[in-house]
Amino acid sequence: MFGQEVESQVTLNLPTSKFSSHVAIFTTLVNPITKYALMLTPVINAVKNKISWHYNKRFTHTLVSTSILVSSLIVAVAIPLFGYLMSLIGALLSVSASILVPSVCYLKISGAYKTFGSEMIINYSIIVLGVTIACVGTYTSLVDIVHNL
């Protein structure tokens, strides 16, 4: 749309001599790092709760945290289709957790599924849209995986 001079990543298009560009690039780099730590924390806490050594608890927790982080890094580097696998999992689980389950739970808890009305129509529309998004995302991810094998 903008020509051949546009790079694939937005941050590569920024002028390198400006301070504001450096701030934008730094912010772009910090964001995934913090999100990864937040996403990995429940897994680490669950493993820490299962391993309850009473000797040197701090060392054990540091070892568990580091092991999980390093093992996830090794899996991400070792599996060439890891990004496509994550998009497949995201298409299934993210849509389920953020769109489908809340709508179904609301229908069940409120009893709106029993009476025909605008509330029921809106919730069923959200559910149909969520299923459509999950199916299209899953199909797209599977096509990407098959084409890159």
GROMACS elastic network, one bead per residue, 0.5 to 0.9 nm:
[ bonds ]
;  ai    aj funct       b0    kb
    1     4     6  0.87145   500
    2     5     6  0.76603   500
    2     6     6  0.65526   500
    3     6     6  0.61862   500
    4     7     6  0.79275   500
    5    13     6  0.85927   500
    6     9     6  0.84652   500
    6    10     6  0.83438   500
    6    12     6  0.84690   500
    6    13     6  0.65069   500
    7    10     6  0.67869   500
    7    11     6  0.84515   500
    7    12     6  0.60845   500
    7    13     6  0.60212   500
    8    11     6  0.88941   500
    8    12     6  0.77058   500
    8    13     6  0.86059   500
    9    12     6  0.55947   500
    9    13     6  0.72890   500
   10    13     6  0.55595   500
   10    14     6  0.72348   500
   11    14     6  0.54533   500
   11    15     6  0.88433   500
   11    21     6  0.78951   500
   11    24     6  0.75568   500
   11    25     6  0.60498   500
   11    28     6  0.81106   500
   12    15     6  0.80785   500
   12    16     6  0.86155   500
   12    25     6  0.88227   500
   13    16     6  0.87566   500
   14    17     6  0.89399   500
   14    18     6  0.85362   500
   14    21     6  0.59109   500
   14    22     6  0.87784   500
   14    24     6  0.87907   500
   14    25     6  0.86901   500
   15    18     6  0.61636   500
   15    21     6  0.63635   500
   15    22     6  0.89054   500
   16    19     6  0.80894   500
   16    21     6  0.64192   500
   16    22     6  0.72214   500
   17    20     6  0.89532   500
   17    21     6  0.76413   500
   17    22     6  0.83309   500
   18    21     6  0.53990   500
   18    22     6  0.68097   500
   19    22     6  0.51364   500
   19    23     6  0.63801   500
   19    24     6  0.87429   500
   20    23     6  0.50419   500
   20    24     6  0.61978   500
   20    25     6  0.86552   500
   21    24     6  0.50396   500
   21    25     6  0.61562   500
   21    26     6  0.85215   500
   22    25     6  0.51341   500
   22    26     6  0.60511   500
   22    27     6  0.85164   500
   23    26     6  0.50874   500
   23    27     6  0.60644   500
   23    28     6  0.85196   500
   24    27     6  0.51359   500
   24    28     6  0.61280   500
   24    29     6  0.86697   500
   25    28     6  0.50127   500
   25    29     6  0.62379   500
   25    30     6  0.87049   500
   26    29     6  0.50902   500
   26    30     6  0.61479   500
   26    31     6  0.86876   500
   27    30     6  0.51623   500
   27    31     6  0.62021   500
   28    31     6  0.55681   500
   28    32     6  0.75071   500
   29    32     6  0.63420   500
   29    33     6  0.69720   500
   30    33     6  0.52779   500
   30    34     6  0.62742   500
   30    35     6  0.86667   500
   31    34     6  0.54774   500
   31    35     6  0.62561   500
   31    36     6  0.86853   500
   32    36     6  0.59467   500
   32    37     6  0.85641   500
   33    36     6  0.52447   500
   33    37     6  0.64223   500
   33    38     6  0.88124   500
   34    37     6  0.51824   500
   34    38     6  0.62903   500
   34    39     6  0.87022   500
   35    38     6  0.50561   500
   35    39     6  0.61312   500
   35    40     6  0.85528   500
   36    39     6  0.50996   500
   36    40     6  0.60562   500
   36    41     6  0.85630   500
   37    40     6  0.51580   500
   37    41     6  0.60823   500
   37    69     6  0.89998   500
   38    41     6  0.53597   500
   38    42     6  0.78186   500
   39    42     6  0.67971   500
   39    43     6  0.78640   500
   40    43     6  0.54198   500
   40    44     6  0.62638   500
   40    45     6  0.87265   500
   40    68     6  0.84378   500
   40    69     6  0.79379   500
   41    44     6  0.50899   500
   41    45     6  0.60569   500
   41    46     6  0.85752   500
   41    65     6  0.86419   500
   42    45     6  0.50464   500
   42    46     6  0.60908   500
   42    47     6  0.86318   500
   43    46     6  0.51908   500
   43    47     6  0.63232   500
   43    48     6  0.85977   500
   43    68     6  0.84900   500
   44    47     6  0.52119   500
   44    48     6  0.60616   500
   44    49     6  0.86313   500
   44    61     6  0.86343   500
   44    64     6  0.71320   500
   44    65     6  0.58991   500
   44    68     6  0.71080   500
   44    69     6  0.89152   500
   45    49     6  0.61317   500
   45    50     6  0.86768   500
   45    61     6  0.89697   500
   45    65     6  0.86540   500
   46    49     6  0.51924   500
   46    50     6  0.64219   500
   46    51     6  0.88083   500
   47    50     6  0.51198   500
   47    51     6  0.62490   500
   47    64     6  0.75031   500
   47    65     6  0.88390   500
   48    51     6  0.51218   500
   48    52     6  0.67672   500
   48    60     6  0.83089   500
   48    61     6  0.63169   500
   48    64     6  0.69649   500
   48    65     6  0.83487   500
   49    52     6  0.60950   500
   51    60     6  0.84629   500
   51    61     6  0.87733   500
   51    64     6  0.88893   500
   52    55     6  0.89456   500
   52    57     6  0.78995   500
   52    60     6  0.87489   500
   53    56     6  0.75079   500
   53    57     6  0.62763   500
   53    60     6  0.73520   500
   54    57     6  0.59395   500
   55    58     6  0.87652   500
   55    59     6  0.87529   500
   55    60     6  0.82126   500
   56    59     6  0.55876   500
   56    60     6  0.64733   500
   56    61     6  0.88843   500
   57    60     6  0.51006   500
   57    61     6  0.61567   500
   57    62     6  0.85806   500
   58    61     6  0.52210   500
   58    62     6  0.61496   500
   58    63     6  0.85391   500
   59    62     6  0.51003   500
   59    63     6  0.60391   500
   59    64     6  0.85976   500
   60    63     6  0.50567   500
   60    64     6  0.61564   500
   60    65     6  0.86152   500
   61    64     6  0.50921   500
   61    65     6  0.61070   500
   61    66     6  0.84962   500
   62    65     6  0.51824   500
   62    66     6  0.60505   500
   62    67     6  0.84224   500
   63    66     6  0.52182   500
   63    67     6  0.59542   500
   63    68     6  0.85990   500
   64    67     6  0.51065   500
   64    68     6  0.61880   500
   64    69     6  0.85797   500
   65    68     6  0.53803   500
   65    69     6  0.62210   500
   65    70     6  0.86327   500
   66    69     6  0.51129   500
   66    70     6  0.60138   500
   66    71     6  0.84015   500
   67    70     6  0.52144   500
   67    71     6  0.59170   500
   67    72     6  0.84843   500
   68    71     6  0.51419   500
   68    72     6  0.61142   500
   68    73     6  0.85558   500
   69    72     6  0.53214   500
   69    73     6  0.62797   500
   69    74     6  0.87595   500
   70    74     6  0.61664   500
   70    75     6  0.86745   500
   71    74     6  0.50226   500
   71    75     6  0.62194   500
   71    76     6  0.86112   500
   72    75     6  0.51005   500
   72    76     6  0.61634   500
   72    77     6  0.86609   500
   73    76     6  0.50907   500
   73    77     6  0.62094   500
   73    78     6  0.84472   500
   74    77     6  0.51963   500
   74    78     6  0.57768   500
   74    79     6  0.83612   500
   75    78     6  0.51152   500
   75    79     6  0.58823   500
   75    82     6  0.78300   500
   76    79     6  0.57763   500
   76    80     6  0.76226   500
   76    81     6  0.86210   500
   76    82     6  0.57923   500
   76    83     6  0.79676   500
   77    80     6  0.68651   500
   77    82     6  0.79436   500
   78    82     6  0.83652   500
   79    82     6  0.53644   500
   79    83     6  0.88365   500
   80    83     6  0.77931   500
   80    84     6  0.88275   500
   81    84     6  0.53024   500
   81    85     6  0.61598   500
   81    86     6  0.86756   500
   81   145     6  0.69561   500
   81   148     6  0.77394   500
   81   149     6  0.81494   500
   82    86     6  0.61079   500
   82    87     6  0.86198   500
   83    86     6  0.50711   500
   83    87     6  0.62758   500
   83    88     6  0.86926   500
   84    87     6  0.50179   500
   84    88     6  0.62551   500
   84    89     6  0.86906   500
   84   141     6  0.61618   500
   84   142     6  0.80490   500
   84   144     6  0.67990   500
   84   145     6  0.60581   500
   85    88     6  0.50593   500
   85    89     6  0.62766   500
   85    90     6  0.85093   500
   85   141     6  0.75501   500
   85   142     6  0.86056   500
   85   145     6  0.75888   500
   86    89     6  0.50366   500
   86    90     6  0.59086   500
   86    91     6  0.84320   500
   86   141     6  0.88957   500
   87    91     6  0.59613   500
   87    92     6  0.86029   500
   87   137     6  0.79403   500
   87   138     6  0.80673   500
   87   141     6  0.61069   500
   88    91     6  0.51577   500
   88    92     6  0.64510   500
   88    93     6  0.86166   500
   88   137     6  0.71601   500
   88   138     6  0.55667   500
   88   139     6  0.84785   500
   88   140     6  0.82923   500
   88   141     6  0.51487   500
   88   142     6  0.70123   500
   88   145     6  0.89881   500
   89    92     6  0.52618   500
   89    93     6  0.58110   500
   89    94     6  0.76952   500
   89   138     6  0.81729   500
   89   141     6  0.89261   500
   90    93     6  0.52580   500
   90    94     6  0.50080   500
   90    95     6  0.73397   500
   90   134     6  0.89564   500
   90   137     6  0.84388   500
   90   138     6  0.86676   500
   91    94     6  0.59861   500
   91    95     6  0.61084   500
   91    96     6  0.83822   500
   91   133     6  0.76998   500
   91   134     6  0.53834   500
   91   135     6  0.79251   500
   91   136     6  0.83193   500
   91   137     6  0.50507   500
   91   138     6  0.55747   500
   91   141     6  0.79045   500
   92    95     6  0.58990   500
   92    96     6  0.62653   500
   92    97     6  0.88045   500
   92   134     6  0.56168   500
   92   135     6  0.80458   500
   92   137     6  0.76737   500
   92   138     6  0.66188   500
   93    97     6  0.59544   500
   93    98     6  0.83991   500
   93   134     6  0.85165   500
   94    97     6  0.51650   500
   94    98     6  0.58787   500
   94    99     6  0.79318   500
   94   134     6  0.86792   500
   95    98     6  0.53357   500
   95    99     6  0.53333   500
   95   100     6  0.65180   500
   95   101     6  0.86514   500
   95   130     6  0.63088   500
   95   131     6  0.79829   500
   95   133     6  0.73873   500
   95   134     6  0.60909   500
   96    99     6  0.57094   500
   96   101     6  0.58130   500
   96   102     6  0.85714   500
   96   130     6  0.75867   500
   96   131     6  0.83452   500
   96   134     6  0.78175   500
   97   100     6  0.64384   500
   97   101     6  0.56417   500
   97   102     6  0.73285   500
   98   101     6  0.67748   500
   98   102     6  0.66662   500
   98   103     6  0.88913   500
   99   102     6  0.59705   500
   99   103     6  0.64443   500
   99   104     6  0.88359   500
   99   126     6  0.72901   500
   99   127     6  0.71339   500
   99   129     6  0.87708   500
   99   130     6  0.58945   500
   99   131     6  0.88867   500
  100   103     6  0.54138   500
  100   104     6  0.61486   500
  100   105     6  0.85207   500
  100   126     6  0.76089   500
  100   127     6  0.55760   500
  100   128     6  0.87395   500
  100   130     6  0.59922   500
  100   131     6  0.75014   500
  101   104     6  0.52041   500
  101   105     6  0.59177   500
  101   106     6  0.84066   500
  101   127     6  0.87655   500
  102   105     6  0.51411   500
  102   106     6  0.59921   500
  102   107     6  0.85699   500
  103   106     6  0.51095   500
  103   107     6  0.62041   500
  103   108     6  0.86429   500
  103   123     6  0.59192   500
  103   124     6  0.79165   500
  103   126     6  0.71492   500
  103   127     6  0.66333   500
  104   107     6  0.51342   500
  104   108     6  0.62087   500
  104   109     6  0.86117   500
  104   123     6  0.78089   500
  104   124     6  0.85009   500
  104   127     6  0.75475   500
  105   108     6  0.50676   500
  105   109     6  0.59399   500
  105   110     6  0.83192   500
  106   109     6  0.51798   500
  106   110     6  0.57801   500
  106   111     6  0.79478   500
  106   112     6  0.79537   500
  106   123     6  0.83508   500
  107   110     6  0.54924   500
  107   111     6  0.56558   500
  107   112     6  0.51912   500
  107   113     6  0.55101   500
  107   114     6  0.87304   500
  107   119     6  0.88359   500
  107   120     6  0.73970   500
  107   123     6  0.72477   500
  107   124     6  0.88239   500
  108   111     6  0.52911   500
  108   112     6  0.71387   500
  108   113     6  0.69096   500
  109   112     6  0.80428   500
  110   113     6  0.80577   500
  111   114     6  0.57952   500
  111   115     6  0.77515   500
  112   115     6  0.57536   500
  112   116     6  0.77211   500
  112   117     6  0.80570   500
  112   119     6  0.66987   500
  112   120     6  0.56213   500
  112   123     6  0.88611   500
  113   116     6  0.72246   500
  113   117     6  0.89376   500
  113   119     6  0.85997   500
  113   120     6  0.57486   500
  113   121     6  0.89921   500
  113   123     6  0.88287   500
  113   124     6  0.88020   500
  114   120     6  0.83691   500
  115   120     6  0.73328   500
  116   119     6  0.80512   500
  116   120     6  0.61938   500
  116   121     6  0.75310   500
  117   120     6  0.54516   500
  117   121     6  0.62994   500
  117   122     6  0.87279   500
  118   121     6  0.50200   500
  118   122     6  0.60408   500
  118   123     6  0.85528   500
  119   122     6  0.52710   500
  119   123     6  0.62348   500
  119   124     6  0.86057   500
  120   123     6  0.52054   500
  120   124     6  0.60577   500
  120   125     6  0.84077   500
  121   124     6  0.52201   500
  121   125     6  0.59883   500
  121   126     6  0.85974   500
  122   125     6  0.50104   500
  122   126     6  0.62067   500
  122   127     6  0.86709   500
  123   126     6  0.50272   500
  123   127     6  0.62232   500
  123   128     6  0.86604   500
  124   128     6  0.61185   500
  124   129     6  0.84699   500
  125   128     6  0.51109   500
  125   129     6  0.60562   500
  125   130     6  0.84719   500
  126   129     6  0.50324   500
  126   130     6  0.60011   500
  126   131     6  0.85830   500
  127   130     6  0.50027   500
  127   131     6  0.61503   500
  127   132     6  0.85227   500
  128   131     6  0.51653   500
  128   132     6  0.61325   500
  128   133     6  0.86221   500
  129   132     6  0.50388   500
  129   133     6  0.61381   500
  129   134     6  0.85764   500
  130   133     6  0.50717   500
  130   134     6  0.60905   500
  130   135     6  0.85457   500
  131   134     6  0.50442   500
  131   135     6  0.60836   500
  131   136     6  0.85723   500
  132   135     6  0.51302   500
  132   136     6  0.60864   500
  132   137     6  0.84028   500
  133   136     6  0.52131   500
  133   137     6  0.58849   500
  133   138     6  0.83297   500
  134   137     6  0.51562   500
  134   138     6  0.59185   500
  134   139     6  0.84264   500
  135   138     6  0.51441   500
  135   139     6  0.60166   500
  135   140     6  0.85113   500
  136   139     6  0.50917   500
  136   140     6  0.60461   500
  136   141     6  0.85169   500
  137   140     6  0.51195   500
  137   141     6  0.60637   500
  137   142     6  0.85318   500
  138   141     6  0.51175   500
  138   142     6  0.60893   500
  138   143     6  0.85487   500
  139   142     6  0.51497   500
  139   143     6  0.61297   500
  139   144     6  0.86362   500
  140   143     6  0.51127   500
  140   144     6  0.62180   500
  140   145     6  0.86746   500
  141   144     6  0.50868   500
  141   145     6  0.62059   500
  141   146     6  0.86661   500
  142   145     6  0.50354   500
  142   146     6  0.61264   500
  142   147     6  0.85428   500
  143   146     6  0.51712   500
  143   147     6  0.60769   500
  143   148     6  0.85866   500
  144   147     6  0.52015   500
  144   148     6  0.61646   500
  144   149     6  0.87326   500
  145   148     6  0.53075   500
  145   149     6  0.62930   500
  146   149     6  0.54665   500
